[in-house]
Amino acid sequence: MKKWTLAMLLIALALFGSVIGFNLFKQQKIAEFMANRPEPEFPVTVVDIKTSDWIPTIQAIGFIEPNQGVEISNEIAGKIDRISFDSGTKVTKGQLLVNLDSRVEKANLKSSQAKLNASKSKFLRYEALYKKNAVSKEALDESEAAYSSLLADIESQKAVIERRQIRAPFDGEVGLRNVFLGEFLSVGTSIVRLEDSSVMRLRFTVPQTQISKVYLGQVVEIFVDSYPDTAFSGKISAIEPAVNYQSGLIQIQADIPNNDSQLRSGMFARANVILPTVEKQITVPQTAITFTLYGDNVYIVNEDENGDLRVTQSVVKVGERIDAIAHVLEGVKAGDKIVTSGQVRLSNHAKVRIIENDTLKVPAETPML
């Protein structure tokens, strides 16, 4: 029994030793293969950094507003007997939009006007008689009061009739009509919206630290999602005199010509307040910048002593970013060659190979490991 146990133990040790030996042999061969394997070259696209003029901006957001815009409503209750506009049409200042039934008011006005001549004649007669001491001062005052009261009633009735004629307060374009012929309107019913969109306005805020850079007449570029490829040009027309003490922001207003009627009120807009041009600045494609825990980085391509191209990771300080371009303040210089795509597998001192490709696309070719 002991011999059998000893034999089994020896067999097990032999099998275990052979497995360990095979693994050691395998690892040695792998190490030899990796040692003799050429260092991988990572394909990248690059760009040579050059200085250029940079137009800095203050970026902001806001909503488009009309030059003037109101909800047309009635001051007096009444039934509509006339509608003089169509939805979505241009109207002029003073144009009649809606007329409320005013037959009763017109009848009262006609009655008062009929009494006016008699009242005036009576007052003039009493005035002449008073000068001859033929009537008392009290009788003269009563006739004058009656005449003045009638004049006031006539003016009041005219005003009521006029208020039943709802007119456009300014030139503009009406929206969709909310009322119908014959409808009875209570006071304050919304009839239609009227907007003057010949010039649009954009209100936005900027930090108080930027106040010194903003002035009246300054050019502002405006972008809206409806026309992504169009930059609308406006100018700052007003600056709020006070800073909001809670947010530290100051409100700015820009006027934007709208001759083509492309802009509409309520549109979300992005604004770039144009600042003076700065010469000889470093700008790079945003695709060249990668973010790590240590900040923004770029890979600079240099040739080593063996003639191989290798990358050096450099931390950069980025100023402003506009579209696909970033303004770099520190970390690179004119003449540096930086990687614009293919950074995913790169590390410091990695060997690279430059390929021709669109700098904004990731190279399709990847190294074999």
HUVEN-V844902 format. One record per residue. N is the residue number from 1. RES is the residue in one small letter. SS is DSSP state (H for helix, E for strand, L for the rest). NEAR is the number of other ideal C-beta (glycine too) atoms within 12 Angstrom. D_LAST is the distance of its C-alpha to the last C-alpha in Angstrom with 1 decimal. Layout:
((N RES SS NEAR D_LAST) (N RES SS NEAR D_LAST))
//
This chain:
((1 m L 7 54.9) (2 k H 8 53.6) (3 k H 9 52.4) (4 w H 10 50.5) (5 t H 11 48.8) (6 l H 12 47.9) (7 a H 13 46.4) (8 m H 14 44.2) (9 l H 14 43.0) (10 l H 14 42.1) (11 i H 14 40.2) (12 a H 14 38.2) (13 l H 14 37.4) (14 a H 14 36.3) (15 l H 14 34.0) (16 f H 14 32.5) (17 g H 14 32.1) (18 s H 14 30.4) (19 v H 14 27.8) (20 i H 14 27.2) (21 g H 14 27.0) (22 f H 14 24.5) (23 n H 14 22.2) (24 l H 14 22.6) (25 f H 14 22.0) (26 k H 14 18.7) (27 q H 14 17.5) (28 q H 14 18.6) (29 k H 14 16.8) (30 i H 14 13.5) (31 a H 13 14.3) (32 e H 12 15.4) (33 f H 12 12.2) (34 m H 14 10.1) (35 a H 11 13.1) (36 n H 10 13.2) (37 r L 13 9.6) (38 p L 14 9.9) (39 e L 20 9.0) (40 p L 19 6.8) (41 e L 25 9.6) (42 f E 35 10.1) (43 p E 29 12.9) (44 v E 40 16.0) (45 t E 32 19.7) (46 v E 35 22.3) (47 v E 33 26.0) (48 d E 23 28.5) (49 i L 30 30.8) (50 k L 18 34.5) (51 t E 20 37.6) (52 s E 18 39.6) (53 d E 15 42.5) (54 w E 26 41.8) (55 i E 23 44.2) (56 p E 24 43.9) (57 t E 33 45.2) (58 i E 35 46.4) (59 q E 26 44.7) (60 a E 31 46.8) (61 i E 24 47.4) (62 g E 33 50.7) (63 f E 23 52.6) (64 i E 38 54.7) (65 e E 29 58.5) (66 p E 32 61.4) (67 n E 27 63.9) (68 q E 22 66.4) (69 g E 27 66.0) (70 v E 23 68.5) (71 e E 19 69.3) (72 i E 34 72.7) (73 s E 25 75.0) (74 n L 31 78.8) (75 e L 22 81.1) (76 i L 27 83.9) (77 a L 20 83.8) (78 g E 30 85.0) (79 k E 25 84.5) (80 i E 28 82.7) (81 d E 24 85.0) (82 r E 22 82.9) (83 i E 27 79.2) (84 s L 24 78.8) (85 f L 30 75.1) (86 d L 15 72.2) (87 s L 20 68.7) (88 g L 17 66.2) (89 t L 20 68.9) (90 k E 22 69.8) (91 v E 31 73.0) (92 t L 20 75.0) (93 k L 16 76.6) (94 g L 15 79.8) (95 q L 23 79.1) (96 l E 21 80.4) (97 l E 37 77.7) (98 v E 41 79.7) (99 n E 31 83.4) (100 l E 38 84.8) (101 d L 25 88.2) (102 s L 29 90.8) (103 r H 16 94.1) (104 v H 18 95.7) (105 e H 27 94.8) (106 k H 23 96.1) (107 a H 15 99.4) (108 n H 21 99.8) (109 l H 26 99.2) (110 k H 18 101.7) (111 s H 16 104.3) (112 s H 28 103.8) (113 q H 21 104.0) (114 a H 15 107.3) (115 k H 21 108.8) (116 l H 25 107.6) (117 n H 16 110.5) (118 a H 17 113.1) (119 s H 27 111.6) (120 k H 22 111.4) (121 s H 16 115.0) (122 k H 24 116.2) (123 f H 28 114.5) (124 l H 18 115.9) (125 r H 21 119.4) (126 y H 27 119.4) (127 e H 21 118.2) (128 a H 16 121.2) (129 l H 18 123.6) (130 y H 21 122.4) (131 k H 13 123.2) (132 k L 11 126.8) (133 n L 11 126.8) (134 a L 14 127.2) (135 v L 21 124.3) (136 s L 13 122.8) (137 k H 16 119.6) (138 e H 12 118.3) (139 a H 20 118.8) (140 l H 25 117.1) (141 d H 17 114.1) (142 e H 19 113.8) (143 s H 28 113.8) (144 e H 24 111.2) (145 a H 18 108.9) (146 a H 24 109.2) (147 y H 28 108.3) (148 s H 18 105.3) (149 s H 19 104.1) (150 l H 28 104.3) (151 l H 22 102.3) (152 a H 17 99.6) (153 d H 23 99.5) (154 i H 28 99.0) (155 e H 18 96.1) (156 s H 18 94.6) (157 q H 26 94.9) (158 k H 22 93.4) (159 a H 18 90.4) (160 v H 24 90.0) (161 i H 26 90.0) (162 e H 22 87.6) (163 r H 23 85.2) (164 r L 33 85.3) (165 q E 29 83.9) (166 i E 38 80.2) (167 r E 26 79.0) (168 a L 30 75.8) (169 p L 22 75.7) (170 f L 24 73.6) (171 d L 22 72.0) (172 g E 33 68.8) (173 e E 30 67.2) (174 v E 37 68.1) (175 g L 29 65.6) (176 l L 18 66.4) (177 r L 26 70.0) (178 n L 22 70.5) (179 v L 31 74.2) (180 f L 18 76.6) (181 l L 17 80.1) (182 g L 15 82.7) (183 e L 22 80.4) (184 f E 18 81.9) (185 l E 30 79.9) (186 s L 17 80.2) (187 v L 15 79.9) (188 g L 13 76.4) (189 t L 26 74.9) (190 s E 21 71.8) (191 i E 34 72.8) (192 v E 33 69.9) (193 r E 30 67.5) (194 l E 39 68.2) (195 e E 35 65.7) (196 d E 28 66.1) (197 s E 33 62.6) (198 s E 23 63.6) (199 v E 29 61.8) (200 m E 39 59.2) (201 r E 38 58.4) (202 l E 43 55.3) (203 r E 32 55.7) (204 f E 36 52.8) (205 t E 29 52.4) (206 v E 36 50.9) (207 p E 22 50.6) (208 q H 22 53.7) (209 t H 13 51.6) (210 q H 25 51.3) (211 i H 22 55.0) (212 s H 13 55.8) (213 k H 21 53.4) (214 v L 35 55.1) (215 y L 21 58.4) (216 l L 15 60.6) (217 g L 16 59.8) (218 q L 29 56.1) (219 v E 27 53.8) (220 v E 40 51.6) (221 e E 30 48.9) (222 i E 42 48.8) (223 f E 31 46.2) (224 v E 30 46.7) (225 d H 16 44.4) (226 s H 17 46.9) (227 y H 18 46.3) (228 p L 12 42.7) (229 d L 10 42.9) (230 t L 17 46.4) (231 a L 23 47.3) (232 f E 34 50.9) (233 s E 25 52.7) (234 g E 35 55.2) (235 k E 27 57.0) (236 i E 34 57.8) (237 s E 26 61.4) (238 a E 21 61.9) (239 i E 27 60.6) (240 e L 20 61.7) (241 p L 10 63.9) (242 a L 14 62.6) (243 v L 20 59.2) (244 n L 15 58.5) (245 y L 9 58.8) (246 q L 9 56.7) (247 s L 13 53.6) (248 g L 15 54.1) (249 l E 25 53.7) (250 i E 29 56.2) (251 q E 26 56.8) (252 i E 37 56.7) (253 q E 31 58.1) (254 a E 40 57.0) (255 d E 30 59.0) (256 i E 42 57.2) (257 p E 22 59.2) (258 n L 30 58.8) (259 n L 13 60.6) (260 d L 14 58.4) (261 s L 20 58.6) (262 q L 20 54.9) (263 l L 37 54.7) (264 r L 26 56.2) (265 s L 32 57.2) (266 g L 20 54.9) (267 m L 28 51.7) (268 f E 21 48.9) (269 a E 37 48.1) (270 r E 28 45.8) (271 a E 39 47.6) (272 n E 32 46.5) (273 v E 38 49.3) (274 i E 28 49.0) (275 l E 26 49.3) (276 p E 16 50.1) (277 t E 13 47.4) (278 v E 19 45.6) (279 e E 12 44.8) (280 k E 14 41.8) (281 q E 26 39.3) (282 i E 34 35.5) (283 t E 34 34.0) (284 v E 43 30.4) (285 p E 31 28.8) (286 q H 27 28.3) (287 t H 31 24.7) (288 a H 43 24.0) (289 i L 34 25.1) (290 t E 32 23.1) (291 f E 16 24.9) (292 t E 18 24.2) (293 l L 8 26.6) (294 y L 13 27.8) (295 g E 17 28.7) (296 d E 28 27.6) (297 n E 30 24.9) (298 v E 41 23.6) (299 y E 44 21.0) (300 i E 37 22.8) (301 v E 37 21.2) (302 n E 25 22.7) (303 e E 16 22.4) (304 d L 16 22.0) (305 e L 7 24.2) (306 n L 9 21.8) (307 g L 9 21.9) (308 d L 21 18.3) (309 l E 28 18.1) (310 r E 29 17.3) (311 v E 36 18.3) (312 t E 26 21.0) (313 q E 28 21.7) (314 s E 31 25.4) (315 v E 24 27.7) (316 v L 33 30.0) (317 k E 19 33.4) (318 v E 27 33.8) (319 g E 24 37.3) (320 e E 24 38.0) (321 r E 23 35.7) (322 i E 25 37.2) (323 d L 22 35.5) (324 a L 17 32.1) (325 i E 27 33.0) (326 a E 32 33.2) (327 h E 32 35.6) (328 v E 35 34.0) (329 l E 21 36.5) (330 e E 17 34.5) (331 g L 29 31.1) (332 v L 37 30.6) (333 k L 22 33.0) (334 a L 17 33.9) (335 g L 15 31.8) (336 d L 27 28.5) (337 k E 30 25.5) (338 i E 45 23.7) (339 v E 46 20.7) (340 t E 38 22.1) (341 s E 35 19.1) (342 g L 35 15.4) (343 q H 34 15.9) (344 v H 18 14.3) (345 r H 25 11.1) (346 l L 37 13.1) (347 s L 19 14.7) (348 n L 19 17.4) (349 h L 19 16.9) (350 a L 30 13.3) (351 k E 27 13.0) (352 v E 39 13.6) (353 r E 28 14.8) (354 i E 30 17.9) (355 i L 25 18.5) (356 e L 16 21.8) (357 n L 22 22.1) (358 d L 17 24.4) (359 t L 27 24.1) (360 l L 17 24.8) (361 k L 17 22.1) (362 v L 22 18.4) (363 p L 30 16.5) (364 a L 12 15.6) (365 e L 21 12.7) (366 t L 19 9.3) (367 p L 22 6.3) (368 m L 11 3.8) (369 l L 11 0.0))
//
